Amino acid sequence: MAYISMKTSLQRRAVKATALALIAPLLLSCQQPSDKVVIKPAPEQEMSVSHPNGKPIVYQMFTRLFGNKNTTNKPWGTLEENGVGKFSDINDNALSALKSMGVTHVWYTGIVHHASVTDYSAYGIPADDPDVVKGRAGSPYAVRDYYNVNPDLADDPAQRLAEFEALVERTHAKGMRVIIDIVPNHVARRYASLTYPETSFGLHDNTEVAYHKDNNFYYVPGQAFDVPDIPENLTPLGGEPHALADGKFDENPAKWTGNGARAAKPDVNDWYETVKINYGVRPDGTFDFPALPDALRGKAASQHVAFWQDKDVPDSWVKFKDITQYWLDKGVDGFRYDMAEMVPVAFWSYLNSHIKIRRPDAFLLAEVYQPHLYRDYLQLGLMDSLYDKVDFYDTLKRIMQGTGATSELVTIQQQYQDIAPQLLHFLENHDEQRIASPDFAGDAEKGKPALVVSALMSASPMMLYFGQEVGEDGSEDMGFGDPTRTTIFDYAGVPAHQRWMNNGKFDGGQLTDAEKALRHYYETVMHIAATHPAATGDYVSLHQSSLSGESDYSEKQLAFARWQGDDKLIIVSNFDAENTVSLNIVLPPPLQQSWAVNSPLELTDLLTGRTLTSIYTDQQASVALSLPPLGSAVLSVTKQTSK
């Protein structure tokens, strides 16, 4: 989730860290890591488990931006000036292009109706106050009506829900599934469902007390909300006059802010456009709901449902259960949960078990940034997958920037071996800097070895962010959001992506030769990840054995093997951006024994089509190859030659 315009990655991370620190007292009693689970790092040659359903490939599409053909890009520009993508822009050509990259799930970001400054009063939608909206188009993580969709996205806002349902049908027709966001921790400052008013959060709250179990919000009794002091560079609408942009917002009593800040006047770095949802966690951190027994760890959804069946749970729990069931009715196939760790694990057991009882194949992906909580959210909270950001992504980013060692990835893979198939890999998303941005790598080519490693090192799901595959650099400064990340707050066109979109043909007709080559590379790698049996099979590192050999192999290269049955891959990536390297990849004895290697192997590189033969000397197998700067090889064992 992106919350405020921060100029460095460190500052942005600090915003989330601050939010977790603020909310931690509310959660300590209900989601401390279990002391019954002791994970011992496995030996390097030990093999990982396979993903039970194959490898999901998730494509995050920021829906408002994806189909926009307008190239004006005026800072703080209106919808009319800068344009906006519609549901109808996501046509069969677009969906076929995603399918060609092996995509199995499309995460349509920004679908649910959220706060925005754009005027839809003609459709009975009251205007939002710019003083509590970030940007002009607004943050998709400030939801104002969970039972409808963003009117920006519809050709006819009055028919917006029907237009979304048609998109769901088009996506399903292409053999892909639909994911949308659920933001359980907070809602827009002025949440009010127009579709089903009786479901609105806070409708029956006792606002005279700070806390009550069945209140949906926390309150600051006796004090009215005061808009934070906004610095000049974040002035609403860039300073453009607006009837509601007066530094005031009517909320009395004040509610706690979304990141857990309890002051009636939040700080500008707080998530001041949102309010915190109450899940029955008292302000002192104790809770008003039954403790989730550790005996349910790893148990079937039906057992979780049975546990909760006769329990008195907080009202907010029931509201979110009804919300997710509603979207399942609309054909949605899963959810991406924003900042899931700020909500008790017990709630996730309740919510996700009700989803899984109805849709066992629903894909439930969560944003969790505290690795010591991973197993609780997976095994007790019934998540299918969690972001592998804090360890895997952050380490891979340092390697791409030339400051990290590839052996760190080997250690991480060992550390999470038991849950690796459930830790989603990615190189970009709406919160992270674009690879091509100067503050990250400055060159989309530097993402190529990282793509191979991220997509193939684990049986885990893999996620791509729209525009990543053509080297989008996120350089546009559109108003509230900061450059290096494509804006999620304002109306904009996304230049490299628009060149691929080619006025709705989605055929890459305007791409440069370099952009075409990059997208082809993504297609090739993701096709392997999505379809090759070894991609969900066993894993063994070849890093240490290859470091000990006499070659250029160093901490700038990474080699590993993946296999399932007779399908065997040896993957090697070179993160050195300047040098061609001559490598000798050594197969350790346990792998040779598992593969029954007793003679040279014939290998085909699935990235280039070249063939080569391994070396087999004195019962030791190795592969000699050279890789160019930022080059990779995905070597398929085609057959074993005779001695």
C-alpha positions as CSV (number, residue, x, y, z in Angstrom):
1,M,0.0,0.0,0.0
2,A,1.3,3.5,-0.9
3,Y,0.2,6.2,1.6
4,I,2.1,9.4,1.1
5,S,4.6,11.0,-1.2
6,M,7.9,10.0,0.2
7,K,11.1,10.9,-1.7
8,T,13.2,7.8,-0.7
9,S,12.6,4.1,-0.2
10,L,13.9,4.4,3.3
11,Q,11.4,7.1,4.2
12,R,8.5,5.1,2.7
13,R,9.5,2.0,4.6
14,A,9.7,4.1,7.8
15,V,6.0,5.1,7.3
16,K,5.0,1.5,7.3
17,A,7.3,0.7,10.2
18,T,5.8,3.6,12.2
19,A,2.3,2.3,11.5
20,L,3.2,-1.2,12.7
21,A,4.7,0.3,15.8
22,L,1.6,2.3,16.5
23,I,-0.7,-0.6,16.0
24,A,1.5,-3.3,17.7
25,P,0.0,-2.9,21.2
26,L,-3.4,-3.8,19.7
27,L,-2.1,-7.0,18.3
28,L,0.5,-8.4,20.7
29,S,-1.9,-10.5,22.6
30,C,-3.4,-12.1,19.6
31,Q,-0.7,-12.8,17.1
32,Q,2.6,-13.5,18.9
33,P,4.5,-16.2,17.0
34,S,3.9,-19.6,18.5
35,D,6.7,-21.1,20.5
36,K,5.6,-24.5,19.4
37,V,6.9,-24.0,15.8
38,V,10.7,-24.4,15.6
39,I,12.2,-24.1,12.2
40,K,15.7,-25.4,11.7
41,P,17.5,-24.3,8.6
42,A,17.8,-27.2,6.2
43,P,21.1,-28.3,4.7
44,E,21.8,-26.7,1.4
45,Q,21.1,-29.8,-0.6
46,E,17.7,-30.5,1.1
47,M,14.8,-30.3,-1.3
48,S,11.8,-28.0,-1.0
49,V,8.1,-29.1,-1.2
50,S,6.1,-28.5,-4.4
51,H,3.3,-26.0,-4.7
52,P,0.1,-28.1,-4.5
53,N,-1.7,-26.2,-7.4
54,G,1.1,-25.4,-9.7
55,K,2.7,-22.0,-9.9
56,P,0.3,-19.1,-9.9
57,I,1.5,-16.2,-12.1
58,V,-0.2,-12.9,-10.9
59,Y,-0.3,-9.8,-13.0
60,Q,-1.0,-6.7,-11.0
61,M,-2.9,-4.3,-13.2
62,F,-3.5,-0.8,-11.9
63,T,-6.8,-0.6,-13.7
64,R,-7.3,3.2,-13.8
65,L,-4.0,3.5,-15.7
66,F,-3.8,0.3,-17.7
67,G,-6.1,1.3,-20.6
68,N,-5.5,5.1,-20.6
69,K,-4.4,6.3,-24.1
70,N,-4.1,10.0,-23.1
71,T,-0.5,11.2,-23.1
72,T,-1.0,14.7,-21.7
73,N,0.3,14.0,-18.1
74,K,-0.4,17.4,-16.6
75,P,0.6,17.4,-12.9
76,W,-2.6,17.3,-10.8
77,G,-4.5,17.0,-14.1
78,T,-8.2,16.2,-14.1
79,L,-9.8,13.1,-15.6
80,E,-10.8,15.1,-18.6
81,E,-7.2,16.5,-19.0
82,N,-5.2,13.4,-18.4
83,G,-7.7,10.7,-19.2
84,V,-8.4,7.4,-17.4
85,G,-8.5,3.8,-18.4
86,K,-11.9,2.0,-18.5
87,F,-13.1,-1.6,-17.9
88,S,-13.9,-1.6,-21.6
89,D,-10.3,-0.8,-22.6
90,I,-9.2,-4.2,-21.2
91,N,-10.2,-6.0,-24.3
92,D,-9.6,-9.5,-25.7
93,N,-6.3,-8.4,-27.2
94,A,-5.1,-7.1,-23.8
95,L,-6.2,-10.3,-22.0
96,S,-4.6,-12.6,-24.7
97,A,-1.3,-10.7,-24.3
98,L,-1.4,-11.4,-20.5
99,K,-2.2,-15.0,-21.1
100,S,0.8,-15.3,-23.4
101,M,3.0,-14.5,-20.5
102,G,1.7,-17.4,-18.5
103,V,-0.6,-15.2,-16.3
104,T,-3.0,-17.2,-14.3
105,H,-4.5,-14.5,-12.0
106,V,-5.1,-10.8,-12.9
107,W,-5.1,-8.6,-9.8
108,Y,-7.3,-5.7,-10.8
109,T,-6.0,-3.0,-8.5
110,G,-8.3,0.0,-7.6
111,I,-11.6,-1.7,-8.4
112,V,-13.6,-1.1,-5.3
113,H,-15.1,2.4,-5.0
114,H,-12.7,4.6,-3.2
115,A,-12.5,8.3,-2.3
116,S,-11.8,10.7,-5.2
117,V,-12.1,14.4,-5.9
118,T,-13.7,13.8,-9.3
119,D,-17.3,14.9,-9.2
120,Y,-20.0,12.2,-9.7
121,S,-22.8,14.0,-8.0
122,A,-24.9,13.6,-11.2
123,Y,-25.0,9.9,-10.4
124,G,-26.0,10.4,-6.7
125,I,-22.4,10.1,-5.4
126,P,-21.5,12.9,-3.0
127,A,-18.2,14.6,-3.6
128,D,-15.2,13.7,-1.4
129,D,-13.3,16.4,0.5
130,P,-9.9,17.1,-1.0
131,D,-8.5,17.7,2.5
132,V,-8.8,14.0,3.2
133,V,-8.0,12.6,-0.3
134,K,-4.5,12.0,-1.5
135,G,-4.1,13.2,-5.1
136,R,-7.0,14.0,-7.4
137,A,-8.0,10.4,-8.4
138,G,-7.5,9.2,-4.8
139,S,-5.9,6.2,-3.2
140,P,-7.5,2.8,-3.9
141,Y,-6.7,2.0,-0.3
142,A,-9.2,4.6,1.0
143,V,-12.4,2.6,0.2
144,R,-15.7,4.4,0.6
145,D,-18.2,1.7,-0.6
146,Y,-17.3,-2.0,-0.5
147,Y,-20.4,-2.9,-2.5
148,N,-19.6,-1.1,-5.7
149,V,-16.7,-0.2,-8.0
150,N,-14.8,3.0,-8.9
151,P,-17.0,5.1,-11.2
152,D,-13.9,6.3,-13.0
153,L,-13.6,2.9,-14.6
154,A,-17.0,2.7,-16.3
155,D,-18.2,4.1,-19.6
156,D,-21.5,4.6,-17.9
157,P,-21.0,5.2,-14.1
158,A,-24.6,4.2,-13.5
159,Q,-23.8,0.8,-14.9
160,R,-20.3,0.4,-13.4
161,L,-21.0,-2.8,-11.5
162,A,-22.4,-4.5,-14.6
163,E,-19.3,-3.3,-16.6
164,F,-17.0,-4.8,-14.0
165,E,-18.9,-8.1,-14.1
166,A,-18.4,-8.1,-17.9
167,L,-14.7,-7.7,-17.4
168,V,-14.7,-10.7,-15.0
169,E,-16.5,-12.8,-17.7
170,R,-13.9,-11.7,-20.3
171,T,-11.0,-12.6,-18.0
172,H,-12.5,-16.0,-17.2
173,A,-13.1,-16.6,-20.9
174,K,-9.3,-16.3,-21.4
175,G,-8.7,-18.9,-18.8
176,M,-7.5,-16.5,-16.1
177,R,-8.8,-15.7,-12.6
178,V,-9.7,-12.4,-11.0
179,I,-8.3,-11.0,-7.8
180,I,-9.4,-7.7,-6.2
181,D,-8.2,-5.8,-3.1
182,I,-9.7,-6.0,0.3
183,V,-8.4,-3.5,2.7
184,P,-9.4,-4.8,6.1
185,N,-7.4,-2.5,8.4
186,H,-9.0,0.8,7.4
187,V,-11.5,2.6,5.2
188,A,-11.9,6.1,3.8
189,R,-12.5,8.9,6.3
190,R,-16.0,9.2,5.1
191,Y,-17.1,5.6,4.4
192,A,-20.8,5.3,3.5
193,S,-22.1,2.6,1.2
194,L,-24.5,4.0,-1.3
195,T,-25.3,0.6,-2.7
196,Y,-26.3,-1.0,0.6
197,P,-26.5,1.8,3.2
198,E,-27.5,-0.5,6.0
199,T,-24.0,-2.2,5.7
200,S,-22.0,1.0,6.3
201,F,-19.3,0.8,8.9
202,G,-19.9,2.9,12.1
203,L,-23.7,3.1,11.5
204,H,-24.5,1.8,14.9
205,D,-21.4,2.7,16.8
206,N,-21.5,4.1,20.3
207,T,-19.4,7.3,19.6
208,E,-19.3,8.3,23.3
209,V,-16.6,5.7,24.1
210,A,-13.2,5.2,22.7
211,Y,-13.8,1.5,22.3
212,H,-16.6,-1.1,22.3
213,K,-16.3,-4.6,20.9
214,D,-19.0,-4.1,18.3
215,N,-18.0,-0.6,17.3
216,N,-16.5,-0.6,13.8
217,F,-14.2,2.3,14.6
218,Y,-12.1,3.7,17.5
219,Y,-13.0,7.2,18.7
220,V,-11.5,10.2,20.5
221,P,-14.5,11.2,22.5
222,G,-15.2,14.9,23.0
223,Q,-12.7,16.0,20.3
224,A,-13.4,16.8,16.6
225,F,-11.1,15.8,13.8
226,D,-8.5,18.3,12.8
227,V,-6.9,18.1,9.3
228,P,-3.1,17.7,9.6
229,D,-0.8,20.4,8.7
230,I,-0.1,19.8,5.0
231,P,3.3,20.9,3.5
232,E,3.1,23.1,0.5
233,N,4.3,20.4,-1.9
234,L,1.3,18.2,-0.9
235,T,-1.4,21.0,-0.9
236,P,-4.6,19.4,-2.1
237,L,-5.1,19.6,-5.9
238,G,-1.7,21.5,-6.1
239,G,-3.4,24.6,-4.7
240,E,-6.2,24.8,-7.2
241,P,-9.3,26.4,-5.7
242,H,-12.0,24.0,-4.6
243,A,-15.2,24.6,-2.6
244,L,-14.3,21.9,-0.1
245,A,-10.5,22.5,0.1
246,D,-10.6,24.7,3.1
247,G,-8.4,22.8,5.6
248,K,-11.5,21.4,7.4
249,F,-13.3,18.1,7.6
250,D,-16.4,17.4,9.6
251,E,-15.8,14.4,11.9
252,N,-17.0,14.7,15.5
253,P,-15.9,12.9,17.5
254,A,-12.6,12.2,15.7
255,K,-11.8,8.6,14.8
256,W,-8.4,6.9,15.1
257,T,-6.5,7.2,11.9
258,G,-5.8,4.1,9.7
259,N,-2.3,3.5,10.9
260,G,-3.4,3.5,14.5
261,A,-2.6,7.1,15.4
262,R,-5.0,8.1,18.2
263,A,-4.7,11.9,18.0
264,A,-7.7,14.0,16.9
265,K,-5.2,15.8,14.7
266,P,-3.0,13.2,12.9
267,D,0.4,13.9,11.5
268,V,0.8,14.4,7.8
269,N,2.8,11.2,7.7
270,D,-0.1,9.3,9.3
271,W,-2.7,7.7,7.0
272,Y,-4.9,10.6,7.6
273,E,-7.3,9.9,4.7
274,T,-8.3,6.7,6.4
275,V,-9.8,5.5,9.7
276,K,-8.8,2.4,11.6
277,I,-11.2,-0.6,11.8
278,N,-11.8,-2.1,15.2
279,Y,-11.6,-5.9,15.3
280,G,-12.4,-6.4,19.0
281,V,-8.9,-5.5,20.1
282,R,-9.0,-3.1,23.1
283,P,-6.8,-0.1,23.2
284,D,-4.6,-1.8,25.8
285,G,-4.0,-4.7,23.5
286,T,-6.2,-7.3,25.1
287,F,-9.0,-8.7,23.0
288,D,-12.8,-9.3,23.0
289,F,-12.9,-12.5,21.0
290,P,-12.0,-16.1,21.7
291,A,-8.3,-17.1,21.4
292,L,-7.6,-19.1,18.3
293,P,-6.2,-22.5,19.5
294,D,-2.8,-23.5,18.1
295,A,-4.4,-27.0,17.5
296,L,-6.0,-25.5,14.4
297,R,-2.6,-24.8,12.8
298,G,-2.6,-26.3,9.3
299,K,-6.1,-27.7,9.7
300,A,-8.8,-27.7,7.0
301,A,-11.1,-24.7,6.6
302,S,-14.1,-26.7,7.7
303,Q,-12.4,-27.2,11.1
304,H,-11.9,-23.4,11.4
305,V,-15.5,-22.7,10.5
306,A,-16.7,-25.2,13.1
307,F,-14.6,-23.5,15.8
308,W,-16.1,-20.1,15.0
309,Q,-19.7,-21.3,14.5
310,D,-20.9,-20.8,18.0
311,K,-18.6,-17.9,18.9
312,D,-19.6,-14.3,19.5
313,V,-17.3,-12.3,17.2
314,P,-17.0,-8.5,16.7
315,D,-19.3,-6.8,14.3
316,S,-16.5,-5.8,11.9
317,W,-15.6,-9.5,11.4
318,V,-19.1,-10.2,10.2
319,K,-19.1,-7.2,7.9
320,F,-16.0,-8.2,6.1
321,K,-17.2,-11.8,5.8
322,D,-20.3,-10.5,4.1
323,I,-18.2,-8.2,1.8
324,T,-16.0,-11.1,0.6
325,Q,-19.0,-13.3,0.0
326,Y,-20.6,-10.6,-2.0
327,W,-17.6,-10.4,-4.3
328,L,-17.5,-14.1,-4.7
329,D,-21.1,-13.8,-5.9
330,K,-19.8,-11.4,-8.6
331,G,-17.4,-14.0,-9.9
332,V,-14.2,-12.8,-8.2
333,D,-11.8,-15.6,-7.6
334,G,-9.6,-14.3,-4.8
335,F,-8.4,-11.3,-2.8
336,R,-5.2,-9.4,-2.2
337,Y,-5.3,-8.3,1.5
338,D,-3.7,-5.0,2.3
339,M,-1.5,-4.7,5.4
340,A,-2.9,-8.0,6.7
341,E,-0.5,-8.1,9.7
342,M,-2.3,-5.1,11.2
343,V,-5.4,-7.3,11.7
344,P,-5.4,-10.2,14.2
345,V,-4.7,-13.7,12.9
346,A,-7.9,-15.0,14.5
347,F,-9.9,-12.8,12.3
348,W,-8.2,-14.3,9.2
349,S,-9.0,-17.8,10.4
350,Y,-12.7,-16.7,10.6
351,L,-12.8,-14.8,7.3
352,N,-10.7,-17.1,5.1
353,S,-12.2,-20.3,6.3
354,H,-15.6,-19.0,5.3
355,I,-14.2,-18.1,1.9
356,K,-12.5,-21.5,1.5
357,I,-15.6,-23.5,2.5
358,R,-17.4,-21.9,-0.5
359,R,-14.4,-21.6,-2.9
360,P,-11.6,-24.0,-2.0
361,D,-9.7,-22.7,-5.1
362,A,-9.9,-19.0,-4.1
363,F,-6.5,-17.4,-4.1
364,L,-5.8,-15.4,-0.9
365,L,-2.7,-13.2,-1.1
366,A,-1.6,-11.0,1.8
367,E,0.8,-8.2,2.5
368,V,2.8,-9.1,5.6
369,Y,6.2,-7.5,6.4
370,Q,7.2,-9.3,9.6
371,P,8.8,-12.6,8.7
372,H,8.4,-14.1,12.2
373,L,4.6,-13.9,11.6
374,Y,4.6,-15.6,8.2
375,R,3.8,-19.1,9.5
376,D,0.9,-17.9,11.7
377,Y,-0.7,-16.1,8.9
378,L,-0.3,-19.1,6.6
379,Q,-1.1,-21.9,8.9
380,L,-3.6,-20.3,11.3
381,G,-4.8,-17.4,9.1
382,L,-5.3,-19.7,6.1
383,M,-3.6,-17.4,3.6
384,D,-2.5,-19.0,0.4
385,S,0.5,-16.7,-0.2
386,L,2.3,-13.8,1.5
387,Y,4.7,-11.2,0.0
388,D,8.3,-12.3,0.3
389,K,9.5,-8.7,0.5
390,V,11.5,-8.1,3.7
391,D,13.9,-10.9,3.0
392,F,13.9,-12.1,-0.6
393,Y,12.9,-9.0,-2.5
394,D,15.0,-6.6,-0.4
395,T,18.0,-8.8,-0.8
396,L,17.5,-9.3,-4.5
397,K,17.2,-5.5,-4.9
398,R,20.6,-5.0,-3.2
399,I,22.1,-7.6,-5.5
400,M,20.7,-5.8,-8.5
401,Q,22.2,-2.5,-7.2
402,G,25.6,-4.2,-6.8
403,T,25.7,-4.1,-3.0
404,G,24.4,-7.6,-2.1
405,A,25.8,-11.2,-2.3
406,T,23.9,-13.9,-4.0
407,S,24.7,-16.3,-1.2
408,E,22.1,-14.3,0.9
409,L,19.4,-15.7,-1.4
410,V,20.5,-19.2,-0.8
411,T,20.3,-18.7,3.0
412,I,16.8,-17.2,2.7
413,Q,15.7,-20.1,0.6
414,Q,16.9,-22.5,3.3
415,Q,15.3,-20.5,6.1
416,Y,11.8,-20.6,4.6
417,Q,12.1,-24.0,2.9
418,D,9.0,-25.3,4.6
419,I,6.8,-22.4,3.4
420,A,8.7,-21.3,0.3
421,P,5.9,-22.3,-2.1
422,Q,3.7,-19.9,-0.3
423,L,5.9,-16.8,-0.4
424,L,5.1,-14.7,-3.5
425,H,8.1,-13.3,-5.4
426,F,8.0,-10.0,-7.3
427,L,10.4,-7.3,-8.6
428,E,7.8,-4.5,-8.8
429,N,4.5,-3.6,-7.4
430,H,2.7,-0.3,-6.8
431,D,4.6,0.3,-3.5
432,E,8.0,-0.4,-4.9
433,Q,10.3,1.6,-7.2
434,R,10.4,0.7,-10.8
435,I,13.5,-1.2,-11.7
436,A,14.4,1.3,-14.4
437,S,14.1,4.3,-12.1
438,P,17.4,6.0,-11.1
439,D,16.8,5.3,-7.5
440,F,16.6,1.5,-8.0
441,A,18.7,0.1,-10.9
442,G,18.5,2.8,-13.5
443,D,18.2,0.2,-16.3
444,A,15.4,-2.3,-16.9
445,E,18.0,-4.7,-18.3
446,K,19.3,-5.2,-14.7
447,G,16.0,-6.8,-13.9
448,K,16.6,-9.7,-16.3
449,P,18.8,-12.0,-14.1
450,A,16.6,-11.1,-11.2
451,L,13.5,-12.1,-13.2
452,V,15.0,-15.6,-13.9
453,V,15.9,-16.1,-10.2
454,S,12.7,-14.7,-8.8
455,A,10.5,-16.7,-11.2
456,L,12.4,-20.0,-11.0
457,M,14.2,-20.3,-7.7
458,S,11.1,-21.5,-5.8
459,A,7.8,-23.1,-6.4
460,S,6.3,-19.9,-5.1
461,P,3.8,-17.7,-7.0
462,M,5.4,-14.9,-9.1
463,M,3.9,-11.5,-9.6
464,L,4.5,-8.9,-12.4
465,Y,3.4,-5.2,-12.3
466,F,2.0,-3.7,-15.4
467,G,4.6,-1.9,-17.5
468,Q,7.4,-3.8,-15.8
469,E,7.7,-6.1,-18.8
470,V,8.5,-3.1,-21.1
471,G,10.8,-1.3,-18.8
472,E,8.5,1.4,-17.4
473,D,10.7,3.8,-15.3
474,G,8.0,5.6,-13.2
475,S,9.6,9.0,-13.9
476,E,6.4,11.1,-14.2
477,D,5.8,13.5,-11.3
478,M,2.0,13.7,-11.4
479,G,1.2,15.5,-8.2
480,F,0.8,13.7,-5.0
481,G,2.8,10.6,-5.8
482,D,6.6,10.7,-6.1
483,P,8.6,9.8,-9.2
484,T,10.3,6.3,-9.4
485,R,6.9,4.8,-8.7
486,T,4.0,5.1,-11.2
487,T,1.4,7.2,-9.4
488,I,-1.6,5.6,-7.8
489,F,-3.1,8.9,-6.6
490,D,-3.5,10.9,-9.8
491,Y,-4.7,10.6,-13.4
492,A,-1.9,9.7,-15.7
493,G,-0.7,8.0,-18.8
494,V,2.1,5.4,-18.5
495,P,4.5,6.0,-21.4
496,A,6.3,2.8,-22.1
497,H,3.1,0.8,-21.3
498,Q,1.2,3.1,-23.7
499,R,3.7,2.3,-26.5
500,W,3.0,-1.4,-26.0
501,M,-0.8,-0.7,-25.7
502,N,-0.6,1.0,-29.2
503,N,-4.0,2.7,-29.0
504,G,-5.8,-0.4,-27.8
505,K,-4.2,-3.0,-30.1
506,F,-2.0,-4.3,-27.3
507,D,0.5,-5.5,-29.9
508,G,3.6,-3.5,-29.0
509,G,3.4,-1.5,-32.2
510,Q,5.0,1.6,-30.8
511,L,7.7,0.0,-28.6
512,T,11.4,0.6,-29.3
513,D,13.4,-2.4,-30.3
514,A,14.9,-2.6,-26.8
515,E,11.4,-2.6,-25.2
516,K,10.2,-5.3,-27.6
517,A,13.2,-7.5,-26.8
518,L,12.6,-7.0,-23.1
519,R,9.0,-8.0,-23.3
520,H,9.9,-11.1,-25.4
521,Y,12.4,-12.0,-22.6
522,Y,9.7,-11.7,-20.0
523,E,7.3,-13.8,-22.1
524,T,10.0,-16.5,-22.5
525,V,10.9,-16.7,-18.8
526,M,7.3,-16.5,-17.5
527,H,6.2,-19.2,-20.0
528,I,8.9,-21.5,-18.4
529,A,7.8,-20.6,-14.9
530,A,4.1,-21.2,-15.7
531,T,4.4,-24.4,-17.7
532,H,7.6,-26.3,-17.0
533,P,7.1,-29.1,-14.5
534,A,10.4,-28.5,-12.8
535,A,9.3,-25.0,-11.8
536,T,7.1,-26.5,-9.1
537,G,9.4,-29.4,-8.3
538,D,12.4,-29.8,-6.0
539,Y,15.2,-27.4,-5.5
540,V,18.9,-27.6,-4.7
541,S,21.5,-24.8,-4.6
542,L,24.6,-25.1,-6.8
543,H,26.1,-22.0,-5.4
544,Q,28.5,-23.3,-2.8
545,S,29.7,-26.2,-5.0
546,S,30.3,-23.8,-7.9
547,L,32.1,-21.2,-5.8
548,S,34.7,-23.7,-4.8
549,G,35.6,-24.5,-8.5
550,E,38.1,-22.8,-10.7
551,S,36.1,-20.3,-12.7
552,D,34.7,-16.7,-12.7
553,Y,31.8,-17.9,-10.5
554,S,31.4,-15.4,-7.6
555,E,28.9,-13.7,-5.4
556,K,27.6,-12.0,-8.5
557,Q,26.3,-15.2,-9.9
558,L,23.7,-17.6,-8.7
559,A,23.2,-21.2,-9.8
560,F,20.6,-23.8,-8.7
561,A,18.7,-26.8,-10.0
562,R,15.0,-27.6,-10.1
563,W,13.4,-30.9,-11.1
564,Q,10.3,-33.0,-11.0
565,G,10.5,-36.6,-12.2
566,D,12.4,-36.7,-15.5
567,D,12.1,-32.9,-16.0
568,K,15.4,-31.3,-14.9
569,L,16.6,-27.7,-15.1
570,I,20.0,-26.1,-14.2
571,I,19.5,-22.3,-13.8
572,V,22.4,-19.9,-13.8
573,S,22.2,-16.0,-13.7
574,N,24.9,-13.4,-13.9
575,F,24.2,-10.2,-12.0
576,D,27.5,-8.6,-13.2
577,A,26.4,-5.7,-15.5
578,E,29.8,-5.2,-17.1
579,N,31.6,-8.5,-17.5
580,T,31.2,-11.7,-19.5
581,V,32.0,-14.6,-17.2
582,S,33.3,-18.1,-17.8
583,L,31.6,-20.5,-15.3
584,N,32.0,-24.0,-14.1
585,I,28.7,-25.1,-12.4
586,V,29.4,-28.1,-10.2
587,L,26.6,-30.6,-9.5
588,P,27.1,-31.7,-5.8
589,P,27.1,-35.5,-5.1
590,P,23.6,-35.7,-3.6
591,L,22.1,-34.1,-6.8
592,Q,24.2,-36.5,-9.0
593,Q,22.8,-39.4,-7.0
594,S,19.2,-38.1,-7.2
595,W,19.5,-37.6,-11.0
596,A,21.5,-40.9,-11.4
597,V,24.2,-39.0,-13.3
598,N,27.0,-41.3,-14.4
599,S,27.9,-39.8,-17.8
600,P,27.8,-36.4,-19.5
601,L,24.4,-34.7,-19.9
602,E,23.1,-33.1,-23.0
603,L,21.6,-29.7,-22.2
604,T,19.4,-27.1,-24.1
605,D,19.2,-23.5,-23.0
606,L,15.5,-22.7,-23.0
607,L,16.3,-19.0,-23.3
608,T,18.5,-19.1,-26.4
609,G,18.1,-22.6,-27.9
610,R,21.8,-23.3,-27.7
611,T,22.9,-26.8,-26.8
612,L,25.9,-28.0,-24.8
613,T,27.2,-31.1,-23.0
614,S,28.2,-31.3,-19.4
615,I,31.6,-32.5,-18.2
616,Y,31.8,-35.8,-16.4
617,T,35.3,-36.6,-14.9
618,D,36.2,-38.8,-12.0
619,Q,32.5,-39.2,-11.1
620,Q,32.1,-35.5,-10.9
621,A,29.6,-33.7,-13.1
622,S,29.8,-30.0,-14.0
623,V,28.7,-27.6,-16.7
624,A,31.0,-25.2,-18.4
625,L,29.4,-22.1,-19.9
626,S,29.9,-18.4,-20.5
627,L,27.3,-15.7,-19.7
628,P,27.3,-12.2,-21.0
629,P,26.7,-9.2,-18.6
630,L,23.2,-9.7,-17.0
631,G,22.8,-13.0,-18.9
632,S,21.1,-16.1,-17.7
633,A,20.8,-19.7,-18.8
634,V,17.9,-22.1,-18.1
635,L,19.4,-25.4,-19.1
636,S,17.0,-28.3,-19.7
637,V,18.5,-31.8,-19.4
638,T,17.5,-33.4,-22.7
639,K,19.2,-36.7,-22.2
640,Q,22.2,-38.4,-20.6
641,T,24.8,-39.6,-23.0
642,S,26.4,-43.0,-22.6
643,K,29.9,-43.3,-21.1
